[in-house]
Amino acid sequence: MAGFAEATTIRDGEVDLDPQWTVSGRPHGGYLLAVLARAAVSGQHPDPLSASAVYLSPPDVGPAAVSVERLREGRTASQVRARLIQKDRTCVEALFTIGHLTDGQREQRWVEGPPPEVRPMQGLYRTPVQPPGSEVTVNMLDIVDQRIDWEGVGEHPGDLRGWLGLPDGEHWDPISLLYAADAFPPATFSLGTTGWVPTLELTAYVRGVPAPGPLRVRQRARMLSDSLVDQVCEIWDAADRVVVQATQLAAYRMPQNTA
């Protein structure tokens, strides 16, 4: 069992995609974005500030190559393109803006709203590897502590809220926040869908170095059609600071009418 930092380690331009960080045997999209971020950052600019990824072909677990193209080198920020390649095909391509998020934290002078109301983590059940009513096996939930406030779903349709923690007390950092931005179940789970909703495009902004402790997560659907859904994910750290915001476009399959 590999912790998150180990599972995203790049060695000589290659990564060994870990079977633990998968959904139904396929490497998780947020995990793959974090792998590319690990390759994209540099000593001068060690943190991802923004990331935008398109998912072209699902890779298998095991060895994959990572290529990095430095598009622009700046003093405070640089732009980088990174690709995950397996069996001579590009599986994921991402553009990053990288920089430096100081441990002292940048002042958040204005935030749209306070953290959402969520029942305390200790009062919620941990999500199992095979969530009830789902058609998927979420292998990463063997080690990731995910707890969803399902009682609040009735009050907020299309809106999931809860908590997220890394295994063995591992602290969140700017790279693992990219995984967190895609880690929650689709908000469509509260609208009658079953099965995992595959991400087509994901954009995330990392806003700070998170304080130690679990993350408070809110994921909500903004528009749902017969085949596509767009979702917004907002995440706060244990100090109630916004640390990552993300939007994604995902494929959606309407439930079959069995009547």
Backbone bond lengths (Angstrom), bond angles and torsions (degrees), N, CA, C in turn:
res aa  C-N    CA-C-N  psi(-1)  N-CA   C-N-CA  omega(-1)  CA-C   N-CA-C  phi
1 M - - - 1.463 - - 1.526 109.13 -
2 A 1.315 117.16 120.18 1.457 121.58 -177.93 1.521 110.37 -99.50
3 G 1.347 116.22 134.05 1.443 119.99 169.86 1.512 110.21 -66.30
4 F 1.339 116.37 171.50 1.463 118.53 -172.24 1.524 111.92 -65.36
5 A 1.323 117.30 -44.61 1.463 119.62 -178.92 1.527 110.93 -60.24
6 E 1.330 116.53 -43.21 1.460 119.63 179.91 1.524 111.23 -66.99
7 A 1.340 117.35 -39.35 1.463 121.18 -176.02 1.521 112.52 -71.04
8 T 1.335 117.69 -14.20 1.465 121.08 179.46 1.529 112.42 -110.35
9 T 1.319 117.04 12.43 1.470 120.72 -177.59 1.528 111.11 -71.23
10 I 1.328 115.67 135.31 1.461 122.71 177.01 1.524 108.27 -103.07
11 R 1.322 117.36 128.68 1.464 121.67 177.38 1.525 108.75 -127.04
12 D 1.339 115.42 117.10 1.472 120.85 177.72 1.530 111.78 52.90
13 G 1.333 116.12 42.53 1.451 120.62 176.37 1.507 114.97 76.52
14 E 1.325 117.62 13.38 1.461 120.78 178.79 1.520 110.79 -131.83
15 V 1.324 114.48 153.69 1.463 121.97 176.30 1.517 107.89 -131.54
16 D 1.315 116.28 145.54 1.455 121.52 175.02 1.523 106.98 -101.15
17 L 1.335 117.02 99.99 1.468 121.33 -175.91 1.522 109.23 -64.89
18 D 1.326 114.84 121.07 1.458 122.33 -167.79 1.534 110.88 -83.72
19 P 1.345 118.66 132.44 1.475 120.57 -179.57 1.516 113.89 -66.05
20 Q 1.348 116.93 -17.50 1.464 118.90 179.51 1.522 111.76 -70.51
21 W 1.336 117.19 -31.28 1.465 121.45 -174.33 1.530 109.72 -96.76
22 T 1.337 115.25 58.48 1.455 121.30 -175.12 1.518 111.51 -132.17
23 V 1.330 114.07 163.63 1.474 123.51 170.63 1.522 106.33 -124.96
24 S 1.326 115.70 117.76 1.472 121.60 -175.65 1.529 111.50 50.69
25 G 1.316 115.61 41.74 1.458 121.30 174.97 1.511 115.80 84.38
26 R 1.333 118.05 -5.23 1.462 121.13 -179.89 1.530 109.68 -105.53
27 P 1.342 117.97 137.06 1.458 120.34 178.30 1.528 111.46 -54.72
28 H 1.318 115.25 134.78 1.466 122.37 -176.12 1.533 110.79 -69.92
29 G 1.344 115.99 143.19 1.463 120.83 -174.89 1.514 113.78 -62.61
30 G 1.335 117.91 -41.90 1.459 120.26 178.12 1.513 111.90 -66.94
31 Y 1.316 116.52 -36.34 1.463 121.12 175.42 1.529 110.24 -62.02
32 L 1.332 117.48 -43.70 1.460 120.64 179.42 1.528 111.48 -64.30
33 L 1.333 117.19 -38.09 1.460 119.92 178.03 1.526 110.30 -64.66
34 A 1.329 116.87 -38.90 1.460 120.10 177.78 1.526 111.19 -65.86
35 V 1.338 117.56 -37.05 1.465 120.90 175.52 1.527 110.14 -58.03
36 L 1.332 116.91 -47.52 1.457 120.39 -179.78 1.531 111.20 -65.35
37 A 1.328 116.97 -37.26 1.465 119.87 177.52 1.519 111.06 -63.53
38 R 1.330 116.14 -38.76 1.461 120.34 178.86 1.534 110.11 -59.53
39 A 1.325 116.51 -37.32 1.459 120.23 178.94 1.528 111.98 -76.93
40 A 1.328 117.11 -29.02 1.467 120.93 -172.94 1.524 113.45 -79.10
41 V 1.337 117.51 -33.72 1.466 119.53 -174.70 1.523 110.56 -70.48
42 S 1.336 115.43 163.19 1.459 121.42 -176.92 1.518 109.40 -136.49
43 G 1.337 115.79 174.28 1.457 119.48 178.04 1.512 112.42 -63.33
44 Q 1.341 117.26 -37.92 1.459 120.93 178.83 1.517 111.14 -72.90
45 H 1.325 116.72 -38.24 1.462 122.67 -177.82 1.530 108.13 -126.47
46 P 1.350 117.21 85.72 1.463 121.37 -170.53 1.521 115.76 -84.73
47 D 1.342 117.60 -2.88 1.472 119.42 -173.46 1.519 111.30 -125.30
48 P 1.350 117.46 140.06 1.469 119.49 169.57 1.525 109.88 -74.46
49 L 1.320 116.64 130.54 1.465 121.64 174.41 1.518 110.86 -97.54
50 S 1.326 116.30 -36.41 1.462 120.92 175.40 1.516 108.26 -146.80
51 A 1.331 114.74 155.14 1.464 120.65 178.75 1.520 107.87 -148.55
52 S 1.322 115.77 138.49 1.458 121.76 175.97 1.522 107.87 -136.47
53 A 1.330 116.29 118.30 1.465 120.72 -173.22 1.515 110.88 -124.21
54 V 1.339 115.25 144.96 1.456 121.71 168.61 1.530 107.39 -116.05
55 Y 1.322 114.79 138.47 1.463 121.64 -176.65 1.526 107.98 -104.86
56 L 1.336 115.94 110.07 1.450 122.01 -169.88 1.522 113.24 -96.50
57 S 1.333 116.24 -37.69 1.460 120.97 -177.14 1.521 108.27 -157.62
58 P 1.324 119.04 129.30 1.467 119.14 -176.92 1.525 111.28 -69.78
59 P 1.337 117.47 126.29 1.466 119.74 177.51 1.525 111.05 -79.41
60 D 1.303 115.61 166.43 1.456 122.67 172.30 1.526 108.74 -93.64
61 V 1.323 116.63 161.74 1.454 119.22 171.26 1.528 108.16 -66.27
62 G 1.329 115.59 155.60 1.457 120.01 -178.57 1.514 111.75 112.24
63 P 1.336 117.52 -166.65 1.466 121.42 -173.50 1.532 112.85 -64.19
64 A 1.318 115.21 141.22 1.465 122.69 173.24 1.520 107.48 -148.97
65 A 1.317 115.94 152.43 1.465 121.23 178.81 1.522 109.58 -96.27
66 V 1.325 115.65 150.07 1.459 122.31 176.53 1.522 108.10 -125.30
67 S 1.341 116.51 122.80 1.464 120.62 176.56 1.525 109.01 -109.74
68 V 1.326 115.72 144.46 1.465 121.81 -176.71 1.521 108.72 -130.09
69 E 1.328 115.77 131.54 1.463 122.38 176.17 1.516 108.08 -122.32
70 R 1.317 116.26 118.86 1.461 121.16 -179.72 1.525 108.56 -85.80
71 L 1.323 115.90 109.04 1.463 120.94 -173.91 1.513 112.41 -81.93
72 R 1.326 116.23 -35.81 1.475 120.47 -178.48 1.519 108.18 -156.67
73 E 1.321 116.44 135.18 1.460 122.36 175.62 1.526 108.17 -109.98
74 G 1.320 116.62 119.74 1.455 121.38 178.64 1.518 111.49 -121.09
75 R 1.336 115.69 174.73 1.462 119.00 179.99 1.520 111.72 -75.14
76 T 1.326 117.22 -45.11 1.466 120.24 -176.92 1.520 112.85 -100.94
77 A 1.321 117.11 -20.12 1.464 120.39 179.92 1.525 109.42 -156.65
78 S 1.326 115.07 152.08 1.458 121.87 176.16 1.519 109.17 -133.30
79 Q 1.333 116.30 159.68 1.459 121.89 178.69 1.525 109.24 -115.48
80 V 1.337 114.93 136.83 1.459 121.70 -173.16 1.522 109.17 -138.37
81 R 1.336 116.50 140.81 1.461 121.92 170.59 1.526 107.55 -108.16
82 A 1.326 116.82 135.92 1.466 120.57 178.75 1.523 109.12 -134.61
83 R 1.341 115.29 144.93 1.463 121.01 -179.84 1.529 109.46 -131.07
84 L 1.331 115.09 141.43 1.457 121.58 170.71 1.517 107.53 -101.85
85 I 1.325 116.47 121.90 1.463 122.15 -172.97 1.519 109.36 -122.44
86 Q 1.318 116.11 133.42 1.467 121.40 177.92 1.525 108.69 -145.78
87 K 1.323 116.71 132.28 1.472 122.05 -179.99 1.534 110.94 54.37
88 D 1.329 115.17 43.83 1.473 122.94 175.77 1.525 113.70 63.51
89 R 1.321 117.66 22.52 1.463 119.63 174.98 1.525 109.32 -130.86
90 T 1.333 114.82 143.99 1.459 119.96 175.47 1.528 108.69 -79.94
91 C 1.322 116.16 122.17 1.464 121.10 -178.34 1.529 111.79 -95.03
92 V 1.327 116.50 -40.56 1.465 122.13 179.74 1.525 107.44 -139.83
93 E 1.329 115.73 136.63 1.462 121.00 173.74 1.520 108.20 -126.84
94 A 1.341 116.47 136.18 1.464 119.66 -176.19 1.517 110.71 -140.02
95 L 1.326 115.50 147.18 1.455 123.48 171.14 1.522 108.18 -109.47
96 F 1.329 116.36 133.20 1.456 121.93 -178.95 1.519 110.67 -123.11
97 T 1.316 115.58 143.47 1.456 121.81 159.02 1.519 106.05 -105.20
98 I 1.328 116.88 123.04 1.454 121.01 -177.28 1.526 109.70 -115.83
99 G 1.317 115.80 149.71 1.456 121.32 -179.35 1.509 109.96 -161.53
100 H 1.342 115.82 -141.37 1.464 120.25 -177.68 1.522 108.66 -138.27
101 L 1.321 115.82 120.34 1.453 122.58 174.11 1.520 107.74 -102.12
102 T 1.324 117.07 111.51 1.463 119.85 -173.62 1.524 110.37 -73.39
103 D 1.353 114.54 150.32 1.467 119.60 176.77 1.523 111.49 -63.40
104 G 1.324 117.14 -24.40 1.454 119.93 178.40 1.519 113.55 -72.16
105 Q 1.324 116.13 -10.02 1.457 123.40 177.77 1.535 112.03 70.82
106 R 1.314 114.18 136.94 1.450 119.96 172.51 1.524 109.09 -79.09
107 E 1.300 115.70 141.58 1.460 119.88 -178.43 1.526 109.94 -65.31
108 Q 1.327 116.44 132.82 1.461 121.21 174.77 1.529 106.89 -98.20
109 R 1.317 115.00 97.19 1.462 119.81 -171.14 1.521 112.91 -74.49
110 W 1.334 116.25 -27.17 1.466 119.60 178.93 1.511 108.34 -154.03
111 V 1.327 116.14 134.56 1.460 122.84 176.23 1.516 107.39 -130.23
112 E 1.343 115.98 140.92 1.463 120.73 -173.22 1.523 112.73 -56.89
113 G 1.315 117.76 -40.29 1.453 119.96 -178.29 1.515 110.98 -157.59
114 P 1.319 118.05 166.87 1.463 121.21 178.80 1.519 110.70 -73.52
115 P 1.323 117.64 169.08 1.466 119.57 175.41 1.523 110.28 -57.90
116 P 1.334 117.93 145.55 1.465 120.45 -177.81 1.529 111.06 -69.72
117 E 1.304 115.34 155.56 1.458 119.93 176.39 1.525 109.80 -71.71
118 V 1.317 116.10 127.12 1.457 123.14 177.95 1.522 107.62 -140.57
119 R 1.312 117.04 137.20 1.461 119.19 177.05 1.528 110.01 -60.10
120 P 1.332 117.85 150.09 1.468 120.55 -178.23 1.528 111.71 -54.79
121 M 1.326 114.93 144.19 1.460 121.32 -177.08 1.525 111.66 -55.94
122 Q 1.337 116.74 -39.72 1.459 120.43 -176.54 1.519 112.43 -65.68
123 G 1.326 117.60 -20.46 1.456 121.21 -178.96 1.515 114.37 -93.78
124 L 1.341 117.04 4.95 1.458 121.35 -177.95 1.525 109.96 -114.21
125 Y 1.335 116.05 149.27 1.462 121.44 177.67 1.521 110.72 -79.07
126 R 1.306 114.87 142.99 1.458 120.57 175.74 1.526 109.30 -72.13
127 T 1.346 116.78 135.72 1.459 121.05 -179.11 1.525 109.76 -67.99
128 P 1.339 118.21 127.96 1.465 120.35 179.84 1.521 112.15 -77.31
129 V 1.323 115.71 168.00 1.465 121.51 -179.96 1.524 111.45 -62.01
130 Q 1.308 117.15 -33.24 1.471 121.63 175.18 1.531 108.14 -114.92
131 P 1.333 117.36 88.82 1.468 120.99 -176.42 1.524 111.20 -59.67
132 P 1.341 116.93 139.65 1.465 119.91 178.42 1.524 111.27 -57.12
133 G 1.338 116.37 135.60 1.454 121.68 178.76 1.509 114.37 79.51
134 S 1.332 117.44 -0.05 1.453 120.29 -179.41 1.523 109.76 -101.65
135 E 1.324 115.71 154.48 1.454 121.78 179.47 1.529 112.14 -100.65
136 V 1.330 117.47 12.91 1.458 120.78 -173.71 1.525 110.90 -123.25
137 T 1.331 114.38 161.04 1.453 122.40 171.99 1.522 107.38 -111.29
138 V 1.317 116.52 117.63 1.459 121.52 -175.64 1.530 107.51 -100.25
139 N 1.330 115.96 86.01 1.458 121.53 -172.64 1.519 112.86 -57.16
140 M 1.332 117.35 -34.46 1.462 120.53 -176.08 1.526 112.17 -65.86
141 L 1.339 117.88 -18.54 1.458 120.24 179.26 1.520 112.46 -74.53
142 D 1.334 117.41 -4.76 1.466 120.46 169.44 1.518 110.80 -62.70
143 I 1.336 116.21 -30.17 1.457 119.70 -175.16 1.529 113.36 -122.39
144 V 1.326 118.57 -25.03 1.460 121.72 178.88 1.529 109.05 -85.58
145 D 1.322 116.45 131.39 1.464 122.04 -179.94 1.528 108.89 -90.38
146 Q 1.320 115.75 98.03 1.470 121.93 179.77 1.532 108.47 -112.06
147 R 1.320 116.45 128.29 1.467 121.31 -179.41 1.521 108.75 -134.94
148 I 1.318 115.61 121.57 1.464 121.57 -174.67 1.517 109.72 -110.46
149 D 1.320 114.87 137.36 1.462 121.40 178.53 1.527 108.55 -85.38
150 W 1.350 115.55 81.05 1.461 120.05 -175.69 1.519 112.44 -67.55
151 E 1.335 117.82 -25.28 1.468 119.56 178.65 1.523 111.37 -64.06
152 G 1.323 116.78 -28.70 1.459 119.22 -179.45 1.513 114.03 -79.26
153 V 1.355 117.64 -10.66 1.466 120.36 -177.02 1.521 111.15 -63.45
154 G 1.346 116.91 -38.85 1.464 119.52 -179.91 1.512 112.83 -62.36
155 E 1.327 116.51 -30.23 1.464 120.70 178.88 1.522 112.18 -81.70
156 H 1.342 116.24 -22.72 1.465 120.51 -174.98 1.529 109.48 -135.14
157 P 1.341 119.07 77.69 1.474 120.07 179.84 1.525 111.35 -57.82
158 G 1.348 114.55 141.61 1.456 119.31 -179.48 1.505 114.00 70.72
159 D 1.335 117.30 19.23 1.471 122.32 -172.80 1.524 108.24 -138.63
160 L 1.337 116.87 112.74 1.460 121.64 177.84 1.524 109.56 -106.71
161 R 1.350 115.59 138.20 1.464 120.66 179.86 1.518 109.18 -134.76
162 G 1.315 116.38 148.23 1.454 118.85 179.27 1.509 111.71 172.45
163 W 1.347 114.77 -154.43 1.456 122.09 -172.31 1.524 110.39 -131.63
164 L 1.340 115.14 157.45 1.454 120.82 -177.86 1.528 108.77 -145.18
165 G 1.349 115.69 130.81 1.457 120.29 177.36 1.516 110.86 -135.31
166 L 1.331 116.89 144.86 1.454 122.12 177.63 1.533 110.47 -80.40
167 P 1.331 117.79 161.16 1.467 120.56 -176.61 1.521 113.09 -70.46
168 D 1.345 114.07 149.96 1.472 122.15 171.91 1.524 113.06 55.45
169 G 1.326 116.64 34.39 1.454 119.60 176.85 1.512 115.56 70.84
170 E 1.340 118.21 11.55 1.465 121.25 177.94 1.528 109.38 -60.93
171 H 1.333 116.27 134.50 1.458 120.56 -177.53 1.533 110.69 -81.83
172 W 1.319 115.29 145.89 1.456 120.95 172.70 1.520 109.37 -69.47
173 D 1.322 116.15 146.79 1.457 121.85 175.03 1.525 107.87 -139.24
174 P 1.337 118.60 176.01 1.467 119.40 -176.34 1.522 114.40 -57.74
175 I 1.336 118.34 -31.37 1.464 119.60 179.95 1.526 110.73 -76.62
176 S 1.310 118.62 -45.55 1.466 119.83 179.74 1.529 111.79 -67.54
177 L 1.342 117.80 -20.57 1.465 119.44 174.59 1.524 111.72 -61.85
178 L 1.340 117.49 -28.36 1.463 119.96 177.69 1.527 110.51 -67.22
179 Y 1.324 116.81 -35.02 1.467 119.97 172.11 1.528 110.12 -65.28
180 A 1.329 117.03 -46.05 1.463 120.83 -177.77 1.525 111.61 -58.23
181 A 1.329 116.89 -34.71 1.461 121.01 -177.11 1.522 112.76 -64.79
182 D 1.340 116.93 -13.78 1.468 120.99 -179.87 1.523 111.54 -126.28
183 A 1.340 117.22 12.14 1.463 120.53 -169.89 1.525 113.95 -85.12
184 F 1.326 118.28 -26.29 1.459 120.77 -175.88 1.528 111.11 -74.76
185 P 1.331 117.87 155.90 1.467 119.75 173.58 1.526 110.45 -60.14
186 P 1.316 117.65 156.48 1.463 119.97 176.53 1.523 110.89 -58.26
187 A 1.326 116.35 141.48 1.461 119.98 177.03 1.518 111.57 -62.39
188 T 1.334 117.27 -18.37 1.470 120.93 178.63 1.527 112.21 -67.01
189 F 1.341 118.23 -14.25 1.462 120.15 176.07 1.524 110.69 -57.42
190 S 1.329 116.89 -30.18 1.463 120.27 -179.63 1.529 111.91 -86.37
191 L 1.357 116.73 2.45 1.469 120.83 -178.50 1.525 112.41 -116.98
192 G 1.335 116.79 13.14 1.455 119.49 172.26 1.506 116.48 103.54
193 T 1.340 118.81 1.12 1.451 119.79 -179.81 1.521 110.94 -83.33
194 T 1.340 116.53 159.51 1.455 122.49 169.27 1.514 107.80 -127.73
195 G 1.313 116.26 157.39 1.456 120.14 -179.22 1.515 112.12 89.09
196 W 1.319 115.92 161.80 1.461 121.45 -179.86 1.517 109.78 -81.47
197 V 1.313 116.78 145.02 1.462 123.06 -176.80 1.528 107.80 -102.15
198 P 1.340 119.54 108.48 1.466 120.64 -173.65 1.522 112.35 -71.47
199 T 1.325 115.42 134.12 1.460 122.25 -179.98 1.526 110.44 -75.94
200 L 1.332 115.86 131.97 1.461 121.44 174.41 1.530 110.82 -96.11
201 E 1.330 116.34 -43.28 1.465 121.77 179.38 1.521 108.63 -145.93
202 L 1.337 116.04 139.60 1.459 121.71 -179.38 1.518 108.72 -136.25
203 T 1.330 116.03 130.05 1.460 122.12 175.04 1.515 108.53 -122.64
204 A 1.328 117.18 131.66 1.462 121.13 -178.13 1.517 110.31 -134.64
205 Y 1.335 115.70 144.83 1.460 123.25 173.18 1.522 107.80 -117.02
206 V 1.316 117.03 122.28 1.464 121.49 176.55 1.523 107.58 -92.66
207 R 1.347 116.63 122.22 1.459 120.77 -170.00 1.516 114.67 -106.83
208 G 1.334 118.06 -6.86 1.455 118.51 179.37 1.512 111.83 179.40
209 V 1.342 115.45 165.37 1.460 121.74 173.73 1.524 107.23 -79.88
210 P 1.337 118.88 119.89 1.462 119.62 -174.47 1.521 113.16 -70.98
211 A 1.329 115.21 145.17 1.455 120.84 172.58 1.526 109.11 -68.23
212 P 1.333 118.66 152.43 1.465 120.66 176.95 1.521 111.30 -57.30
213 G 1.330 115.67 140.97 1.450 120.47 179.16 1.510 112.27 124.92
214 P 1.327 116.97 177.03 1.466 120.73 -177.62 1.525 112.10 -70.96
215 L 1.327 114.76 159.26 1.458 121.89 176.53 1.521 110.41 -97.79
216 R 1.333 116.09 142.80 1.466 121.96 172.34 1.524 107.50 -95.74
217 V 1.327 117.35 124.67 1.467 122.17 -170.88 1.528 110.09 -120.07
218 R 1.316 114.51 137.24 1.463 121.30 169.80 1.519 108.44 -128.71
219 Q 1.317 116.80 121.94 1.464 121.90 177.28 1.523 108.52 -123.68
220 R 1.326 116.55 127.85 1.463 119.47 -176.60 1.524 110.78 -138.81
221 A 1.313 113.98 146.61 1.463 120.84 175.73 1.522 108.68 -87.57
222 R 1.329 116.52 138.45 1.462 120.74 178.74 1.516 111.93 -103.80
223 M 1.342 117.25 -36.16 1.461 120.23 178.82 1.511 108.40 -150.79
224 L 1.328 115.43 133.98 1.454 121.98 -177.72 1.524 109.15 -127.30
225 S 1.348 115.51 127.87 1.464 120.63 174.78 1.519 108.23 -117.38
226 D 1.341 117.58 -170.27 1.455 120.08 179.61 1.526 112.57 -67.61
227 S 1.330 117.51 -22.01 1.460 118.78 -173.90 1.523 114.98 -131.13
228 L 1.335 118.79 -13.00 1.457 121.56 -175.74 1.522 110.71 -136.70
229 V 1.327 115.02 151.27 1.457 121.33 172.74 1.521 107.68 -139.76
230 D 1.345 116.13 141.08 1.456 117.92 169.79 1.521 108.11 -112.08
231 Q 1.343 114.46 138.68 1.452 121.61 -174.39 1.524 110.38 -127.33
232 V 1.320 114.91 153.47 1.454 122.60 175.27 1.521 107.41 -120.83
233 C 1.326 116.23 133.55 1.462 121.75 175.97 1.520 108.32 -121.41
234 E 1.340 115.83 129.44 1.463 122.27 177.52 1.525 107.67 -125.59
235 I 1.334 116.45 136.12 1.453 120.29 -173.78 1.527 110.12 -133.86
236 W 1.344 114.50 135.12 1.453 123.08 178.33 1.532 108.81 -116.85
237 D 1.331 116.51 147.94 1.457 119.15 177.76 1.527 110.65 -89.48
238 A 1.332 116.29 -174.28 1.463 121.27 -176.62 1.522 112.33 -66.91
239 A 1.331 117.57 -15.54 1.461 121.76 176.55 1.525 111.53 -96.96
240 D 1.337 117.12 12.51 1.474 123.56 178.65 1.526 112.77 62.99
241 R 1.331 116.06 34.77 1.453 121.41 174.94 1.522 109.06 -105.03
242 V 1.332 117.21 139.55 1.461 120.98 173.37 1.529 108.12 -65.95
243 V 1.340 116.93 123.71 1.467 119.42 -178.75 1.530 113.09 -117.73
244 V 1.330 118.44 -20.89 1.468 119.61 174.79 1.521 108.84 -156.58
245 Q 1.322 114.83 143.12 1.464 123.05 175.86 1.522 106.99 -130.59
246 A 1.327 117.09 141.59 1.464 119.57 -177.53 1.520 110.34 -147.41
247 T 1.323 114.89 151.44 1.455 122.36 168.83 1.520 107.40 -127.90
248 Q 1.322 116.17 150.65 1.459 118.60 176.90 1.519 110.69 -148.86
249 L 1.327 114.09 150.49 1.452 122.33 171.67 1.520 106.79 -107.24
250 A 1.326 116.97 128.35 1.459 120.62 -175.79 1.516 110.02 -133.10
251 A 1.326 114.78 152.11 1.465 120.37 173.99 1.525 108.99 -73.82
252 Y 1.321 115.99 151.16 1.453 121.04 -176.80 1.523 108.97 -143.74
253 R 1.309 115.71 133.00 1.466 120.35 177.81 1.530 108.49 -114.65
254 M 1.318 116.10 120.70 1.455 119.75 179.77 1.516 110.53 -63.25
255 P 1.342 118.10 141.55 1.472 119.82 176.58 1.519 111.42 -58.75
256 Q 1.340 115.91 143.55 1.464 121.14 179.00 1.517 109.84 -68.33
257 N 1.303 116.19 138.98 1.469 121.26 176.77 1.524 108.78 -81.58
258 T 1.327 115.13 111.29 1.463 119.93 -177.21 1.521 113.22 -97.66
259 A 1.324 115.88 5.70 1.463 118.98 -178.61 1.536 110.68 -70.57
